[in-house]
């Protein structure tokens, strides 16, 4: 059963060198696409820990996956919002499964969240015992949308811990970016399922990628000695 994050009060300490190195070593291992599902009864059997990537359409989920794994074409990047309409599963060296979820919020219709996420998406989140965390991606360049906050409420309801990851941070100046991180951290603290650490990333420059790798390595199955 998925557990909620503990009540966050203090800002987490920065990742240390050992954690960063563990993340680097994990994501240097082979990663491959192995499954796609459009219906709940098509999901692959549960195995090791899973991490899902969620966010508004065109927020940069595929680009982030590619940056994390160092594989430019692992996940197909599209300029057409809402193109991904299924759950795509990627195996990272048998130690961690990364799940690319369909984007929500396309076509300026709030009903998109209900249609996608209270159907297959919500059932996946609520019923997947191996799901350790959802990375909730938010575009650092724009204001946080009501539909993002609705997604956080839904994750609370599904009892799935989520961690906010800011994307496209190379396009934001340091001052506004720091303010955006503080805002995102406050949002996370307001939710029972929210993780206290907000990571700012750029798939273009690699900023934040080592830290996010370190975060995910801590959730992966142990590697062979």
C-alpha positions in Angstrom: 0.0 0.0 0.0 1.3 3.4 -0.8 2.3 5.5 2.2 2.0 9.2 2.6 4.9 11.5 3.1 5.4 12.6 6.7 4.5 16.1 7.7 7.2 18.3 6.2 8.4 21.2 8.2 12.1 21.7 7.5 13.7 22.0 4.1 15.6 18.8 3.3 19.4 18.9 3.4 21.1 18.9 0.0 22.1 15.6 -1.5 25.6 14.5 -0.5 28.3 13.2 -2.8 27.5 9.6 -2.2 23.9 10.1 -3.1 24.8 12.0 -6.2 27.2 9.2 -7.2 24.6 6.5 -6.5 22.2 8.3 -8.8 24.8 8.7 -11.5 25.7 5.0 -11.4 22.0 3.9 -11.5 21.1 6.0 -14.5 24.3 5.0 -16.3 22.8 1.5 -16.5 20.6 0.4 -19.5 17.1 1.7 -19.7 14.6 0.4 -22.2 10.9 0.8 -23.2 9.1 -2.5 -22.5 5.3 -1.9 -22.2 2.4 0.3 -23.1 -1.1 0.1 -21.7 -4.3 1.9 -22.6 -6.6 -0.1 -20.3 -6.3 -1.2 -16.6 -6.4 -4.9 -17.5 -3.4 -4.4 -19.9 -1.0 -3.3 -17.2 2.2 -5.4 -16.8 2.5 -7.5 -13.7 3.9 -5.7 -10.6 7.6 -6.3 -9.9 10.1 -3.8 -8.4 9.5 -0.2 -7.4 7.9 2.2 -9.9 8.1 5.9 -10.3 5.5 7.7 -12.5 5.9 11.0 -14.3 2.8 13.2 -14.4 2.0 16.8 -15.5 0.2 19.0 -17.9 0.5 18.3 -21.6 3.8 19.6 -23.0 5.4 20.1 -19.6 8.4 18.1 -20.7 8.0 14.6 -19.3 9.6 12.8 -22.3 12.4 15.3 -22.4 13.1 14.8 -18.7 13.1 11.0 -19.1 15.6 11.3 -21.9 17.8 13.6 -19.8 17.7 11.3 -16.8 18.7 8.3 -18.7 21.1 10.0 -21.1 19.3 8.6 -24.1 18.1 11.3 -26.5 15.5 9.1 -28.1 14.3 6.8 -25.3 11.0 8.6 -24.9 9.5 10.2 -28.0 9.2 14.0 -27.7 6.3 15.7 -29.5 5.5 19.3 -30.0 1.8 18.3 -30.1 0.3 18.6 -26.6 -1.8 15.6 -25.5 -0.2 13.2 -27.9 0.6 10.6 -25.2 -2.6 8.8 -24.4 -1.3 5.7 -22.7 1.0 4.6 -19.9 4.5 3.9 -21.2 6.8 1.7 -19.0 10.6 1.9 -19.1 12.8 -0.6 -17.3 16.0 0.8 -15.7 18.4 -2.1 -15.2 15.8 -4.2 -13.5 16.0 -1.9 -10.4 13.4 0.8 -11.2 10.5 1.1 -13.5 9.7 4.6 -14.9 6.2 5.2 -16.0 5.4 8.1 -18.5 1.7 9.1 -17.9 -0.5 10.9 -20.3 -0.5 14.7 -19.9 -3.6 16.4 -18.5 -5.1 19.8 -19.2 -4.9 19.9 -23.0 -7.5 21.8 -25.0 -8.2 24.2 -22.1 -10.7 21.8 -20.6 -10.6 21.1 -16.9 -12.8 18.0 -17.6 -9.6 16.5 -19.2 -8.3 15.8 -15.7 -11.5 14.0 -14.7 -11.7 12.0 -17.9 -8.1 10.8 -17.9 -7.1 10.7 -14.3 -10.3 9.4 -12.7 -10.4 6.7 -15.3 -7.3 4.6 -16.1 -5.0 7.1 -14.5 -6.7 7.2 -11.1 -7.1 3.5 -11.0 -3.5 3.0 -11.8 -2.4 5.4 -9.1 -4.7 3.9 -6.4 -4.2 0.3 -7.2 -0.5 -0.1 -8.0 1.2 -1.4 -4.8 4.7 -1.0 -6.3 4.3 2.7 -7.1 6.7 4.5 -4.8 6.2 8.1 -5.9 4.8 10.4 -8.6 7.0 13.1 -10.0 4.6 16.0 -10.6 6.1 18.1 -13.3 5.3 21.9 -13.4 6.6 24.3 -16.0 8.8 26.9 -14.1 8.1 29.6 -16.7 4.4 29.9 -16.0 2.1 30.2 -13.1 0.9 27.0 -11.4 -2.5 26.2 -12.8 -5.7 25.2 -11.0 -5.5 21.9 -12.8 -2.1 21.2 -11.2 -3.6 21.8 -7.8 -6.5 19.5 -8.7 -3.9 16.8 -9.6 -2.3 17.2 -6.2 -5.8 16.8 -4.6 -6.3 13.6 -6.6 -2.9 12.2 -5.5 -3.9 13.0 -1.9 -7.1 11.0 -2.5 -5.2 8.1 -4.1 -2.7 8.1 -1.1 0.3 8.3 -3.5 3.3 10.4 -2.4 4.2 13.0 -5.0 7.2 15.2 -5.5 7.1 18.5 -7.5 9.7 18.8 -10.2 10.1 22.1 -12.0 10.9 21.9 -15.7 12.4 24.3 -18.3 14.2 26.2 -15.6 17.0 27.3 -18.0 14.4 29.9 -19.3 13.9 31.4 -15.8 16.2 33.9 -14.1 17.6 33.0 -10.7 15.4 35.3 -8.6 12.0 34.3 -10.1 13.2 30.6 -10.1 13.9 30.8 -6.4 10.5 32.3 -5.8 8.9 29.5 -7.9 10.6 26.9 -5.9 9.4 28.4 -2.7 5.9 28.6 -4.0 6.0 24.9 -5.1 7.4 23.9 -1.7 4.5 25.7 0.0 2.1 23.9 -2.2 3.6 20.5 -1.4 3.5 21.3 2.4 -0.3 21.9 2.0 -0.9 18.4 0.8 -0.6 15.2 2.9 1.0 13.3 0.0 3.4 16.1 -0.9 7.2 15.5 -0.6 9.1 18.4 0.9 11.9 18.6 -1.6 11.2 20.5 -4.9 13.8 19.9 -7.6 14.3 22.5 -10.4 15.5 20.9 -13.6 16.4 21.7 -17.2 16.5 19.0 -19.8 18.5 21.4 -22.0 21.3 22.3 -19.6 21.2 19.3 -17.2 20.5 21.4 -14.2 18.9 19.5 -11.4 19.3 16.1 -13.2 22.0 14.7 -10.8 19.9 15.7 -7.8 16.8 14.0 -9.3 18.8 10.9 -10.1 20.0 10.8 -6.5 16.4 11.1 -5.3 15.2 8.2 -7.5 18.2 6.0 -6.7 17.1 6.0 -3.0 13.8 4.5 -4.1 15.3 1.8 -6.5 15.9 -1.8 -5.7 19.4 -2.5 -4.4 22.0 -3.3 -7.1 24.3 -6.3 -7.2 27.5 -6.0 -5.2 
